[in-house]
Amino acid sequence: MSYEIFETKERILAENDNSAERTRQALKENKTFFINLMGSPGAGKTSTLLHIIKRLGSKYRIGVMEADVESDVDAKTIADTGVRVIQLHSGGLCHMDADMTSRGMERMGIEGLDLLIMENIGNLVCPAEFEVGADLRLVVLSVPEGDDKPLKYPLMFTVGDVVLVNKIDAAPAFDFDIEAFKPRVLALNPNALFFPISAKTEEGIDEFCSWLEKKIDERRAEYEAD
Amino acid sequence: MSYEIFETKERILAENDNSAERTRQALKENKTFFINLMGSPGAGKTSTLLHIIKRLGSKYRIGVMEADVESDVDAKTIADTGVRVIQLHSGGLCHMDADMTSRGMERMGIEGLDLLIMENIGNLVCPAEFEVGADLRLVVLSVPEGDDKPLKYPLMFTVGDVVLVNKIDAAPAFDFDIEAFKPRVLALNPNALFFPISAKTEEGIDEFCSWLEKKIDERRAEYEAD
């Protein structure tokens, strides 16, 4: 008797890639730059997002998808800024996959948006496994979490394009050594970029937002040229 | 045509319960008190664990299972204290289920241990879904993570018996309101207990360890009486 071996996880990831491709097409049609914002619970994803909106909101039309297991505390905060926002509930799941992301985009509507940001579920493990079709994978790691996190959660720092090292104002109070942290990330992803920031004191926020603005303009120019 | 509806998740959780029961039997045979230590990456699980070992290591024979996606940095730290320790790798998974826990215990050997502690993978979502057969579900939540976390990660605070509010020395630097935090947890689990601690300054550690000691002695007396 012959039988089939069904690689469930491979199948799930293949389907995920299809959904990510659908998202990329939608982004291209709308000339929208898409950021997948990831990090631990409490790393400072929402407060960083607020600074991005404040700095870039007059230049770009911004939309935000707030993903959470439950609650809508973050969506409320973001809605107060006046940008387009939707709260996505994962129904117990610990990450957003490409299909959930694509459905969220369809539900909110990305027409007319220059910049779309999805705040993923606070988790250093699972969201890293699911490519959602973003132009930028932005990881927020906060100083109190410790400089050893790339050793323990390597996939997140392998897929992350940029690491925002947040709460840098609290560095003296915690044993966080950014010079030890950086090579641990670069060993996983030699192209990773770092911005030490403080969403509280706003240190480093302008530098990051200037970099991001350039990146968005480059990508949108590519869309125009296509 | 009739067809089957297979509730995969229910089946997985039912099998998980069987494995948890196997673990409870092993704990009973060995009169071992078992703690499932959970929390976000960088909340301070390992440093709290070191304090427990220091306070209770002369009274109890302690064993530690360090669960990580990768690396063995925590196991190395724990091994330096001289207690029995094993590093468990989850192979990419974001939590330890009951079967992985039970296999870890068999591999390390819990014979002669009074106290067994498993440091789960840093994650506020998935580990909460899997009952591993522990006597105590101990959650470490650190002040920099924010007092809104029970709203966003309700299951963890529903299953947690005790919440250690760590890095309490840093409270003035962060907007953490413990009086706002507690009712959010109690709404999910009215029996939850709280200990504000600082693994850095050792504030509150003695109080928690005294409480834990009493709890361990009570449980072991029950085993003796059986």
Boltz contact constraints between the chains, C-beta under 6 A:
constraints:
  - contact:
      token1: [A, 40]
      token2: [B, 40]
      max_distance: 6.0
  - contact:
      token1: [A, 40]
      token2: [B, 41]
      max_distance: 6.0
  - contact:
      token1: [A, 41]
      token2: [B, 40]
      max_distance: 6.0
  - contact:
      token1: [A, 41]
      token2: [B, 124]
      max_distance: 6.0
  - contact:
      token1: [A, 41]
      token2: [B, 145]
      max_distance: 6.0
  - contact:
      token1: [A, 41]
      token2: [B, 149]
      max_distance: 6.0
  - contact:
      token1: [A, 42]
      token2: [B, 145]
      max_distance: 6.0
  - contact:
      token1: [A, 42]
      token2: [B, 146]
      max_distance: 6.0
  - contact:
      token1: [A, 68]
      token2: [B, 152]
      max_distance: 6.0
  - contact:
      token1: [A, 70]
      token2: [B, 154]
      max_distance: 6.0
  - contact:
      token1: [A, 71]
      token2: [B, 151]
      max_distance: 6.0
  - contact:
      token1: [A, 71]
      token2: [B, 152]
      max_distance: 6.0
  - contact:
      token1: [A, 73]
      token2: [B, 148]
      max_distance: 6.0
  - contact:
      token1: [A, 73]
      token2: [B, 151]
      max_distance: 6.0
  - contact:
      token1: [A, 94]
      token2: [B, 125]
      max_distance: 6.0
  - contact:
      token1: [A, 94]
      token2: [B, 126]
      max_distance: 6.0
  - contact:
      token1: [A, 123]
      token2: [B, 125]
      max_distance: 6.0
  - contact:
      token1: [A, 124]
      token2: [B, 41]
      max_distance: 6.0
  - contact:
      token1: [A, 125]
      token2: [B, 94]
      max_distance: 6.0
  - contact:
      token1: [A, 125]
      token2: [B, 123]
      max_distance: 6.0
  - contact:
      token1: [A, 126]
      token2: [B, 94]
      max_distance: 6.0
  - contact:
      token1: [A, 144]
      token2: [B, 144]
      max_distance: 6.0
  - contact:
      token1: [A, 145]
      token2: [B, 41]
      max_distance: 6.0
  - contact:
      token1: [A, 145]
      token2: [B, 42]
      max_distance: 6.0
  - contact:
      token1: [A, 146]
      token2: [B, 42]
      max_distance: 6.0
  - contact:
      token1: [A, 148]
      token2: [B, 73]
      max_distance: 6.0
  - contact:
      token1: [A, 149]
      token2: [B, 41]
      max_distance: 6.0
  - contact:
      token1: [A, 151]
      token2: [B, 71]
      max_distance: 6.0
  - contact:
      token1: [A, 151]
      token2: [B, 73]
      max_distance: 6.0
  - contact:
      token1: [A, 152]
      token2: [B, 68]
      max_distance: 6.0
  - contact:
      token1: [A, 152]
      token2: [B, 71]
      max_distance: 6.0
  - contact:
      token1: [A, 154]
      token2: [B, 70]
      max_distance: 6.0
  - contact:
      token1: [A, 170]
      token2: [B, 173]
      max_distance: 6.0
  - contact:
      token1: [A, 173]
      token2: [B, 170]
      max_distance: 6.0
